[in-house]
Amino acid sequence: MTGAAVIAALGVGFGSAQLMNRPASGDDHAEEGHAEEGHAEEGEALAMTPEQAAAAGVSVIAVQRGGGTELKLPGRVAFSPGAEAAVDAPLGGAVVRVHVGLGDRVAPGTALVTLRSPDGAASRADADASAATAEAARAAERRDRTLFEQGWISQARLDVTASEMRRAEAELRAARARVGAFGTPGADGLTVVRSPIAGVVTRISAAPGQVLHEEALQVAAVADPRRIELVFEAPPSAAALLSVGDRLDSTVAGSRVVSGVVVAIAPANENGVVIVRARPTGEAAPAGSVVSARITAGGGDGAMVVPVDAVQTVEGTPSVFVQEGEGFHVRPVVTGRTADGRVEILSGLTGDERIAGVGAFLLKAELAKGEADHGH
């Protein structure tokens, strides 16, 4: 009986050992894989529209190409030609009323300032007198023409009357042109200065009671904030390296990225500076903002490069957030050299993607938050 008990115990122990040592099934592997932390997988998505991303401080940029010749240029955001108007009063006088304030939106023809001008009153009087003279000359010409047709006056007399009529009409046209140039003042000399363009009032130089003289007639400035461009100053050697159509990325205040395309390159001025103008391809900073740009000349046929901020470590793998549809997808990448705020992408991107640049870390934090909520 003692021997039988020993044999039974050994059998139970061997069976338990076999059970504990048997290979894990497929379901066990799945549970273990779900439990442990893995690497970033392509396709991991974060739902966020471009508008939501912009509101959160995330900029969306295109993948750039390194190589070629690169230039770093200082610059500024400026109004495009014709987008800003310095409005002068057409003649001197005393300011009666200022109709607008700084920041007001105006349309073409909106009243800016009303002034009372003796010169305006005189021009209106001249125009009215010329109109009366021209009307009298036309009546005289009609009378003499009738008399000529009836044989009472000669052709020479009719020719003199017709000439006087034409002279009076010419003086009337000149008088009306002066009135129009003076802003069409009334008989009392009141003249309304109006905005020539649509935009925002950026400066007011007149106040009620102020007397405007010929040396200082400016009353306001109006600019269209939507019509802006990027203006850079380049050394003379840059003229041979740049061409219209080259792409650039400029940085505002050290963080925000504004992309653009070169539209004009002026010859070096007397100071030896080449002015480079570019058209923003996306949302730009307000006029007056200081920017610095890196211009890739010659089309940029080198390796793919992105800002350092665009590459985030997601679950231990360098990754970028690629904008696709109404969200961002995690795309693992292989990085190369890092220089001057940009990192080389060796693989993982095609170069046609639009990715999160400045603020990409916010997407990483949002992704981690979503995974934590999913875990709970």
Secondary structure in CASP SS format (residue, H / E / C, confidence):
PFRMAT SS
TARGET T0000
AUTHOR 0000-0000-0000
METHOD secondary structure of the structure
MODEL  1
M C 1.00
T H 1.00
G H 1.00
A H 1.00
A H 1.00
V H 1.00
I H 1.00
A H 1.00
A H 1.00
L H 1.00
G H 1.00
V H 1.00
G H 1.00
F H 1.00
G H 1.00
S H 1.00
A H 1.00
Q H 1.00
L H 1.00
M H 1.00
N H 1.00
R C 1.00
P C 1.00
A C 1.00
S C 1.00
G H 1.00
D H 1.00
D H 1.00
H H 1.00
A H 1.00
E H 1.00
E H 1.00
G H 1.00
H H 1.00
A H 1.00
E C 1.00
E C 1.00
G C 1.00
H C 1.00
A C 1.00
E C 1.00
E C 1.00
G C 1.00
E C 1.00
A E 1.00
L E 1.00
A E 1.00
M C 1.00
T C 1.00
P H 1.00
E H 1.00
Q H 1.00
A H 1.00
A H 1.00
A H 1.00
A C 1.00
G C 1.00
V C 1.00
S C 1.00
V E 1.00
I E 1.00
A E 1.00
V C 1.00
Q E 1.00
R E 1.00
G C 1.00
G C 1.00
G C 1.00
T E 1.00
E E 1.00
L E 1.00
K E 1.00
L E 1.00
P E 1.00
G E 1.00
R E 1.00
V E 1.00
A E 1.00
F E 1.00
S C 1.00
P C 1.00
G C 1.00
A C 1.00
E E 1.00
A E 1.00
A E 1.00
V E 1.00
D E 1.00
A C 1.00
P C 1.00
L C 1.00
G C 1.00
G E 1.00
A E 1.00
V E 1.00
V E 1.00
R E 1.00
V E 1.00
H C 1.00
V C 1.00
G C 1.00
L C 1.00
G C 1.00
D C 1.00
R E 1.00
V E 1.00
A C 1.00
P C 1.00
G C 1.00
T C 1.00
A E 1.00
L E 1.00
V E 1.00
T E 1.00
L E 1.00
R E 1.00
S C 1.00
P H 1.00
D H 1.00
G H 1.00
A H 1.00
A H 1.00
S H 1.00
R H 1.00
A H 1.00
D H 1.00
A H 1.00
D H 1.00
A H 1.00
S H 1.00
A H 1.00
A H 1.00
T H 1.00
A H 1.00
E H 1.00
A H 1.00
A H 1.00
R H 1.00
A H 1.00
A H 1.00
E H 1.00
R H 1.00
R H 1.00
D H 1.00
R H 1.00
T H 1.00
L H 1.00
F H 1.00
E H 1.00
Q C 1.00
G C 1.00
W C 1.00
I C 1.00
S C 1.00
Q H 1.00
A H 1.00
R H 1.00
L H 1.00
D H 1.00
V H 1.00
T H 1.00
A H 1.00
S H 1.00
E H 1.00
M H 1.00
R H 1.00
R H 1.00
A H 1.00
E H 1.00
A H 1.00
E H 1.00
L H 1.00
R H 1.00
A H 1.00
A H 1.00
R H 1.00
A H 1.00
R H 1.00
V H 1.00
G H 1.00
A H 1.00
F C 1.00
G C 1.00
T C 1.00
P C 1.00
G C 1.00
A C 1.00
D C 1.00
G C 1.00
L E 1.00
T E 1.00
V E 1.00
V E 1.00
R E 1.00
S C 1.00
P C 1.00
I C 1.00
A C 1.00
G E 1.00
V E 1.00
V E 1.00
T E 1.00
R E 1.00
I E 1.00
S C 1.00
A C 1.00
A C 1.00
P C 1.00
G C 1.00
Q C 1.00
V E 1.00
L E 1.00
H E 1.00
E C 1.00
E C 1.00
A E 1.00
L C 1.00
Q E 1.00
V E 1.00
A E 1.00
A E 1.00
V E 1.00
A E 1.00
D C 1.00
P C 1.00
R C 1.00
R C 1.00
I E 1.00
E E 1.00
L E 1.00
V E 1.00
F E 1.00
E E 1.00
A E 1.00
P C 1.00
P H 1.00
S H 1.00
A H 1.00
A H 1.00
A H 1.00
L C 1.00
L C 1.00
S C 1.00
V C 1.00
G C 1.00
D C 1.00
R E 1.00
L E 1.00
D E 1.00
S E 1.00
T E 1.00
V E 1.00
A C 1.00
G C 1.00
S C 1.00
R E 1.00
V E 1.00
V E 1.00
S E 1.00
G E 1.00
V E 1.00
V E 1.00
V E 1.00
A E 1.00
I E 1.00
A C 1.00
P C 1.00
A C 1.00
N C 1.00
E C 1.00
N C 1.00
G C 1.00
V C 1.00
V E 1.00
I E 1.00
V E 1.00
R E 1.00
A E 1.00
R E 1.00
P E 1.00
T C 1.00
G C 1.00
E C 1.00
A C 1.00
A C 1.00
P C 1.00
A C 1.00
G C 1.00
S C 1.00
V E 1.00
V E 1.00
S E 1.00
A E 1.00
R E 1.00
I E 1.00
T E 1.00
A E 1.00
G C 1.00
G C 1.00
G C 1.00
D C 1.00
G C 1.00
A C 1.00
M E 1.00
V E 1.00
V E 1.00
P E 1.00
V H 1.00
D H 1.00
A H 1.00
V C 1.00
Q E 1.00
T E 1.00
V E 1.00
E C 1.00
G C 1.00
T E 1.00
P E 1.00
S E 1.00
V E 1.00
F E 1.00
V E 1.00
Q E 1.00
E E 1.00
G C 1.00
E C 1.00
G E 1.00
F E 1.00
H E 1.00
V E 1.00
R E 1.00
P E 1.00
V C 1.00
V E 1.00
T E 1.00
G E 1.00
R E 1.00
T E 1.00
A E 1.00
D C 1.00
G C 1.00
R E 1.00
V E 1.00
E E 1.00
I E 1.00
L E 1.00
S E 1.00
G C 1.00
L C 1.00
T C 1.00
G C 1.00
D C 1.00
E C 1.00
R E 1.00
I E 1.00
A E 1.00
G C 1.00
V C 1.00
G C 1.00
A H 1.00
F H 1.00
L H 1.00
L H 1.00
K H 1.00
A H 1.00
E H 1.00
L H 1.00
A H 1.00
K H 1.00
G H 1.00
E H 1.00
A H 1.00
D H 1.00
H H 1.00
G H 1.00
H C 1.00
END
